Amino acid sequence: MVDKQRMLAEFFELVSIKCSTRDEREVADVVKAKLAALGCAVDEDDVGGRIGGNCGNVIAYLKGNVATAPVVMLSAHLDCVEPCAGIKPQLKDGVITSGGDTILGADDKSGVAGILEALSVVRETGAAHGDIQVVFTVAEEGGVNGSKNMDRGRLKADYGYVLDSGGAPGRIINAAPGQNSIKVVVRGKTAHAGVAPEEGVNAIVVAGKAMAELRQGRIDDETTANVGIIKGGQATNIVPDYVEIACEARSRNREKLAAQTKHMVDTFEQVAAANGAKAEVTVKTAYAPYVLTADMPVAALARQAAESIGLTPVFEATGGGSDANFFNAYGVPSAVLGTGMSKVHTTAEFIKEDDLYKTAELVVAIIKEAAKTPKP
């Protein structure tokens, strides 16, 4: 079914193209040409210009031959973390790695290649299929900015599948947290640390007292919190009057997310006030949580597809966000699928060759199963 030689060559081609976040132009042009050659109507939105990038989200549509089937969206992201220039993929003993001085880029070219190969198989075999929408997003790394800023009116799908997770094909992410980004500025009072320290209010010390009272780390099985960045101070002989802290709260439960966020905001404000300082706290919602029950059509279809090709479907919740958070918020129920990518965001990243092919096989199976499913 899957042309392994073709898919491996295409994966190697894709990962070899530099594709830094907000600099996806070259790889986007390549995949746009491939999608057009597969019979898709291909478009690109204006997100790139709005987020300071050189490329928008690539959106393609393949008309189906089964009018009663649901429209299925297949999605992956085009960008990679650094270092992604000069990737030299190599295959040894069934495992694909980089040369060791770069990432591999299986995150997320394994998803891109899986979608392209599946479309090739469907086209070559004349398989029955409904309409298929392909969304290759930009700027997923560092804030899912491609999907966050896209026009939700461009999404035409009934169900979506985002190929962007570790774990072998068959892993289905059906729940993910929302995230609130919390920025804190603590303002104290400057003074000479050696001559008149009592005249100052040390913003760093006040921030430290507040952070000592925070509930952070693993709060419960659905909720986490973290203090990630702290910046402030000028010199050891100056009592610092300003410090910035960047934090986050995550939860798959909206009420718990709100409660953890409120706790963090209140703690900074109250501790600062009690110590003669002031805390200015800004909360920004990065993305909302989603939960898909296993009996929902989008999840059931993925399970049936996996079983149809001999994979063991495993439903799992995750602690990370993805484009699926926004697709779900836009009204397209979307699950995240494992592609086998491992040790992502490191130079030790790898993927098993067999998982690469199984990813494409699973996408083909989803397309075929959807063709048998009544449109909602």
N, C-alpha and C positions, 0 to 999 in steps of 0.2 A: 504494500500500500504506500507507505512513505518511501520516497527515494532518498535513501540514507546518504549516498554519495553527494547528491545535489544539496541536501540540507546541511551537511557538514561543511561543504564548500561555501554555502551562503552564510552560515554562522561565522566562519572564519573571515569572510569578506566584511561582514558587518562589524565585528569586534575590532577589526583592524583600522576602522575609520574613527578618528578623534571626534569625540562627541561630548565635550564638556557642557555642563549645565548653562543654558542660555547661548550656547554656541553649537547648535545641532544642525546647522544649515546643510552641511555636506551629507550627513547620513540621511536627513529628511529627503533631500533630492534623490538619493539612491532608492529609498523605499517608495517614494511617490512613483518613480518610473516602474518599479517592480509591480506595484498595485495596479497601475494603468495597464501593464502588459497582461495582468490576470483578469482584465475585463471590468475593473472597478471604475466608477466615477470618483475622481480624486479631487479633494479640495484642501485648502490650508486656511486656518482662521488667522485673526490679527493679534493673537495673544502675545506673540513675540515682541512686537513693538510696544505693547503695554507693560511688559515686565522687564524691559531692557535687554531683550534677547534678539537674535538674528533670525528666528524661525518660530512659526506658530505650530499649533497642534495639527497633525495630518489626519484628515477625516475622509474616509473612503466608504463607498456603498456599492455592494454587489447585489444586483436584483436576483431574486430567487425564482425557482420554477415550481414552488408549492405555495400557492396564495394563502392557504389556511394556516400556515406555520407562523409562529411568533418571530419577530425580528430579533436577532441575536447580535449583541455587540461583543467584539473581541478587542481587547486593549492591552497595550504594553507601553512602556516609556522609552524614549529615544536617548536620553542623556545618561551619563555615567559619572561616578565620583572620580576624583583624581587619584593617582596619575593614570590617564587614559590615552595618552599620546604614544604612538609607537608600540602598540600591543602586538606581541608576536605569539599567537596561539599555537599550541602544540598538543598533539595527541600521543599518549603513551599508555599502553596497557589499559585501554578503555577509559582513560581519564583525560579531560581537556584542561590545560592550565595555560597561564601566560609564561613568559620567559623568566618571571620571578622579580622583575623590576617595575612592573605595572600591575594594575588589576587585570582581570580577564575580560570583564564586561558581560558575563553571563547575566548579570543584573543590569540591564534587562533584555539583552539581545537574545537570550534563550526564549523569552516570550515573543519578541518580534519575529525571530526565525520560525518559531512554532506556528505562529499565525500564517506567515507567508507560505510555509510548506503545506499547511492544511488547505489553504485556498488553492494551491497548485494541484493537490490531490483531488479536491472536489471538481475542479475544472477538467482535469484529465479523465476522470472516471465518469463524469456526467451524473454524479450522485444527486439525489433529490435533496433540495435544501430551500429553506425560506430566505427572505432577505437578510443580508449580513452587513452590519456596520462595523468598520474597523476604525479605532481611534488610537493613534500613536501620539502620546502626549510628550510635551517638552517640560523641562524644569521640574521633574518629579523630585529629584534629589534636593534636599534642603528646603522643603516646604510645599511639595505637591502643587507648585504654582501654575503649571499648565492646566490641570483640571480645575483648580480653584478659580481661575480667571476666564474659563471658556464660557461661551454662551450656551446655557442649558437647552435652549431651543434647538440646537444642532443635534441633540441626541434623539434618535428616532427608535431606539430599541425598546423591546419589552423586557428583556433580561440581558445582563452583562456578565462577562468573565474577564477578569484582570489577571494576566499571567505575570505575576510579580511576587513570588514567594519562594523561600527555601522549602525543603521537604520534597520528597519524591512525587512525581505525578500521581494523582489520587488524593493528595492532601487538599482539602477544601476549607478555606478560611471563611467562616460564616459569621464572625463577630469581631469587631475591632473597636478600639477606644476612640473617644473624642479627646481633643487636646486643647487646653487653654494655655497660652503663653502669658507669663506674668512678668512685667518689667517693674522694678522698684528703684526709685531714687531716694536715698536717705540724705537729708541735708542737716548738717550739724553747724558748728561754728569754728572758724579757724583761729589759731593762736600760735605763739612760739612755743614749741614743745619743751624747750629748755628754760626759758625765762618765765613764761606764765601759762603753763599747761592748764591750770585751773580755770582759766578764762575761756577755754575752748570746749567744744562738744565734739568728741571723736566719732565721726560718722561711721568709720570702719568698725569700731568697738560696738556701737549701737546696732549696726547690721548683724554683727556676730552674735549679740545677745538675742536678737530676733530669730536668727537662723537656728540657734540652739533650742528654741521652743517649737520649731516647726515639726509637724508630722511629715516625714519624708521617706523616700525609699518605697518599699512595698507596703502599702496601706492595707489592702486586702486582695483577694484574687482577681478583682476587677479594676483596682485603682492603684496608681503610682504617683509619686511626686519627686521632683528633683530640682536642686539648685545647681545650675550649670556654669554660670559665669559671674565673677565679681571683679569690678574694676574701680580703683579709687586711690587717692593719696598722691602726694607730690614729692615729699622728701621726709626723712626720718625726724627732722627738726621742726616739722610743721604738723600741727594737729589737723587732720583732714576734715574738711567740712562737706565733702561730697563723695558719695560712693554709689555705683550702679550695680544692681544684681539682676540677673536673668534667670527665671525659674520656669517650671512648667508643672501642670497637673494633668493627669490622664485618667480616664475611666470609661468602661463600656456601659456604665450606668449614668444617665444624665443627672439624676439627683445627687449621686455620690460625687460626680465631677463638680457640680455647683457647690456642694458642701466643702470639699477639699479646697477649692479655689477661695471660697469665703474665709476659711480658716487661715489660709496663707496671707490674704489681704489684711484681715483683722490683726493677725500677729504682728506684721510689720508696722502697721499704723499705731497699734496700742503700745508696743515696746518702744517705738520711737518717741511717742508723746510722753511716756513715763520717764524718758531719759533726756528730756530737753531738746529733742530733735524733731524732725518732721519727715514722714515717709509719703512720697508721692507714688501711688501704685496704679499701673495701667494694665488692664486685662484685655487680651485679644483672643478670640476664638480662632484657633488654627483650622480645626475641622470638627465635625460632629461624629458621635459614635454611630455604629449600626449593628443590628443583630438580625440575622436571617435564620429562621427556624428550619430544621432539617426537612420539614414537610412542605416548605414553600416551593413553588414550581422551579425557581432558579436553582435551588439546592438539589431538589429531587432529580432534575434533569442532569445535573453534573454527576450525581451518584449513579444514575442509570447508565450514563455514558462511560464512566470509569469501569463499572462492572461488565459492560458489554465487550470490553477489550482485555478483560482479565486483571484489571487493577483493583486494589482494595481501597475503597473510598474511606477517608478518615476526616471527620469534621472537627475543626479546632478553632478556638478563639486565639487572637494574637494581641500583643501589646503595642504593635506599631500601626501607623497610619499608612494609607496609600491612596491612589487615585479612586479606589472603590469607595472611600468615605464620601467623596464629592458626588460620584455617580449615584450612590444611594440617596444622598441628600437631594439630588436633582430629580428623583422619582424613578430611577432605573435600578431595580434590585440587582445588585452586582456582587458576586462572590470572587474571592481571590484564589487562584490555583497555584499549587506548587509546581515548579519546573525542574527541581533538582539542584538549583544553584546553591553553592556552599561557600562558607567563609567569605561572604561578599564584603565589599568595602575594604579589602585587604589585598596585598600582593600574593597571598596564598589562595586566592579564590580559585575554585575549580567546579567542574560539572562532569558527571559521568556521561559518556557518549550515549549510552542506552537511554538515559533520562531525557536527553535532548530529543531523541526520536520518539519516545513515549509521549512527550509533551505534544508533538504534532499529531500523533495518533489520537490523543485524548481530544484535541480540538476538532479533528475530523469526526470523532464519535459524538461530540456535543452537537455539531452541525446536523448530523444524521438523526440523532434522537429528537432534536428540535423539529425536524421535518415531519415527525410522526405526532407531534404535540399540537393540540388545538390552540389557536391564538387566543390570548386572554381577552 
